[in-house]
Amino acid sequence: MLDCYPKRNQLPAAPGVGYKPVHFSEIIKSDSPVEWLEIHAENYMGDGGRPLAQIRTLSERYKISIHGVALSIGGEDPLDTEHLSRLKKLLEWIKPSSFSEHLAWSTHGLEYINDLLPLPYTNTTLDRIVGHINQVQETLGYQMLLENPSTYLAFEESDWAETEFLAEIGRRSGCGLLLDLNNVFVSATNMGFLCDDYLDDFPLDYVGEIHLAGYEEDQDDHGQTLLIDSHKCPVADTVWRLLDKTLEKTGPKPVLVEWDNDVPAWSVLAAEARRAAHALSVVTV
C-alpha cells in the first residue's frame, strides 16, 4: 500500500514551527533555529499574491509541511472534491516535504463548522475514514499523516481504543501518523487516563512527525479541571517531558512547535524551537 504514495514524509528530524506572515522578515534575515516550516493549507489556496510569494521564497531555504484543517476526514458526507482539487494544486505548486490532516470532522451537508469535532471509534467510522484517506492519497499522490485529536468527551458507542483505531487506520490505508503530544496531555487530563499508558499503546512505528503546543486550563460545570488545546501560549513542561519520553522510544523525529493564536514575537517562538532542538540533540536511540 505505501508504495502507491511515493511522495512520503521527507521532513528532517529537526525542529520546525508553524509559519506566521508576521515573522517573515525575521525568519529570512536571522540564523533561524528551525529547518522546516508548517503552513495551513486553507490559508494558501489563492491564485497568487504576497502570501504565496512569501512561501515560495521560504521554500528556497526551508522544507515546507502542509497541514490541512478542512478536509473533514471523518465526516459522514463524501469529501469535497473541489476543495481536494484546490489542495492538489497547492501541493503541486509548493511541492511540500509532508502533508497532514486531522482525525476529526467539520462538515454537515453544505455547512462548514470552524472546529475539529470528535468521532465515535466504531467499525462504520473506521471504514469511512479509511475510504476518505485512500481518496486523498490517490488524488494528491502523497502519503498523508493523520493527527490524533484533543478530546473533551467520549462516545458510549465506541468499539475501539483510540490508539488501536489509529493503528488500524494506518494498517489499512497506508497513511502515517502525526503524534500531537499536547493533544495527548489535554485528552488524558480531560478523560482521566494516563499519558504513559496511551503512549505505550500508540503505534509509534507509524509516526512521521511530532507536534507540540500550549494549552489553557479551565473548569467544567462540575468544577473539574478542563484543558483547552488553545495554541496561544508556550509549551508546558509536562508536554516537554512527554517529548523526551517519546523520543527515547522513537529516536529523532521532525518536531513542530505550534502557536496559532496570540502569536508572540519571533524571539519567543524561536526559543521554543531551540528547546525542541535540545531535546532532539540528547536522543541516544
N, C-alpha and C positions, 0 to 999 in steps of 0.2 A: 504493500500500500504506500509506504513512504517514498518509493522510487517514482511514484506518479507525480510528486511535487518536488522537482529538482531545486526550486528556489526556497531553500530551507534557511533557518536562522543562521546568520553569519556575523552576529554581533561579537565583539571581543569580550573576553572575560575581564571586564573593566567597568569602572563607574560611568553612568550616564545620568542625565537629568531631563526632566520634561521641559522642552523649549518654550519660552515665552518671548514674544517680539520685543518687549521692553528691555530684554537683556542682549539684544542682537549686537549692538556696538561693542559692549564689553567682552562678549564671547569672541568676537572677531579680533579685538585688539590684544587681549590678555593671553598669557600662557594658561590655558584652561586645564583644570584637573580632570576633565571628562574626555572620553574618547568617542562618545556617541550621544545622540540627542533623540528624544521621542517627541513626535507631534501627533495630535489628534486628527484623524483623517478628515472629519467633517469640517474642520476649520480651513481646509486647503483644497476644496473641491471646485473652486472657481477656475476660470479660463486664463487667468493671468494676474497682473498687478504686483504690488510690493510684497505681499506675503509669500507668493511662490518664488519671486525673485530672491528673497532672503533665504528661503530654503535651498534654492539652487546654489547660492554662494556657500552656505553652511555645508552642503553635501560634498563640496570640494575638499573640506578639511575634516569632517566628522562622518562617521557612519550614522545613518538615519533609521529609526524604527518608527513604523506607522501603527498607531493604536486606535482601533475603531471603537466607537461608543454607541452606534445607532443601527447596527445590523439586526438587532433583536433575534439573536441566535436561538433563544428558547421560546420565541413567540409561536402561538398556535397557527397564525396565518403563514402563507408562503412568504419567502423572502422578497423584499422589494427589489425587483430586477433592475429598475432604473438607478437605484442607489448603488447596487452592486456594480453596475456598468460605470458609474462615476468613480467608484472606488478603484476599479480596474484601470481606468485611465490615469488616475493619480499614481498608482503603483508603477505603471509603465513609464510615466514621466520621471518619477523620483528614483526608481529602482532601489527601494529600501533594502536594508540588510535583514529586516524582520517585519512580520505583520502579526498583530494580535487582536483579540476581541474578548468579550465577557460572557461568562455563564450567567445569562440573565435574559429578560425580555423587556421591551419598551414600546410595543405597538399593540393596538387593538382596533381591527378594522382599518379605517383611514386615519385614526388618531395616533399621534406620536406623543409619548409621555417622556418628559425630560428627566428620566430616572432609570436606574438599573434595578429591575424588580426581581424578586426571588422566584424560584421554581420548586415544585414538588419533585422529588427524585423517584420517579416511577419508570416502569418499562416503556410506557407510552411516551413520556417526556424524553427518555433516552433515545428511542427510535427517531423522534422528530429532530432532536439536536444533531444526531449523527448524520441524518439526511441533509440538514442545513449546512453542516460543516463540510460535508462532501461537495455540495453545490458551490460553496465559497471557494474551496481549494481548487476544484476543477475549473472554475471561472477565472480565478486570479492566477493560477499556476504557482501559487505559493503555499507552503505548509503554514497553517495557522497555529498560533499559540493561544490557548484558551485560559482565561484568568479565573481563579477561584473567587467567589463573591464574599463580601461582608454581609452578615445576616443579622436580622433583628427579630425574626420569628421562625417557627418551624411548622411544617405541614404534617398533619396526622397521617396522611396517606402515603408518605414517602416510604419506599421499599428498599432504598439503598442508603448507606452512609455516604456522605459527600465525597470522601476520599476514594471509595470504591466506585462511585458514579463517575468521577473524573478519570480514573484508571480505565474503566470500560469504554468511555468516550475515546480516549487515546488509542486503545487497542483496536477499536472497530473503525475509527475514521483515519488513523494515521496522523492526527494532529499532535502538536506538542502542548505543553502546559506552561503557563506563566504563574509562578507562585508568588502571590502577594502576601507578604508576611504581616503587614499591617492589618489586612483583612482577616488573617488567621487570628491575630490577637483580639481584634474587635469582636469577631464571631465567638471566640472562646469565652470572652467575658460576658457577652450578652446571652449566650446559650448555655453557659455553665459546663463547658468541657475544658480539658487541659490542652494547652498548645503542644506540649511534648507528645501527648498521645496522638494528636492529629498529625503531627509531622512524622511520627513513627510509622503511621499508616499511609502517608502520602506517597504516591508513585513518583519518587524523585527521579527515576530514570527518564521520565518524560519531560522534565523541567528544562526549558531552554532560556529562561530569564527569571530574575527575581525583582520584585518591586518593594519599595519602602515608602512610607508616607506618614503623616501625622494624623492623630485622632483627637477628638474633643470629648470631654466627659460630661454627661448629663444624668438625669434620673428619670425612670419611667413612672407611671401613675401609681406604682406601689412603693416608691421611694428607693428602688434598687438601682444600682449603677448601670448606666446605659452609655456605651461608647458609640460615637458617630465617626464614620470614615470621612473626615472633612477635607483633608488635603490642604489645610490652611495654617499649619504650624510645624515645628521641627519634628523629626522622627523621634519617638520616645525611646528612652533607654531600654525599656522592656523589648521593643522591637529590634533594636540593635543587638541585644543578646540573642534573640531568635535568629538573626542573620548569622552570628558567629556559630551557633549550633548547627544551622543548616549547611553552611559552607564546610564544616568539619565532615559532613556526610557526602556532600556533592562534589567537593573541590570547587575551584574558581568558576564563577558564572557571571554573565552580564548582570549588573546590579543597578537599578534605576531608582533615583530619588524623585518622587512626585511632589509638587507643590503647586496646586492649581487655583487656589483662592487666597486672597490677601497676599499676593505674590510679593516676596521680600526683595531686598537689594541683591544683586548678583553675588556680592561677597558672602552673604548668608547662605545662599544655595550652594555656592562653591565650597564652603566649609563643610556642608553636609556631604558633598561628593568626596571630599578629601577623607572624611571619616569612613566612607564606604571603601575608598581605595586602601586605607589602612587595614580594614577587615579582610580585604582580599589578599593583602600582602603577607599576612601571617598564616594563611591557609597552608597546611602541610600535606593534604591529600594529593 
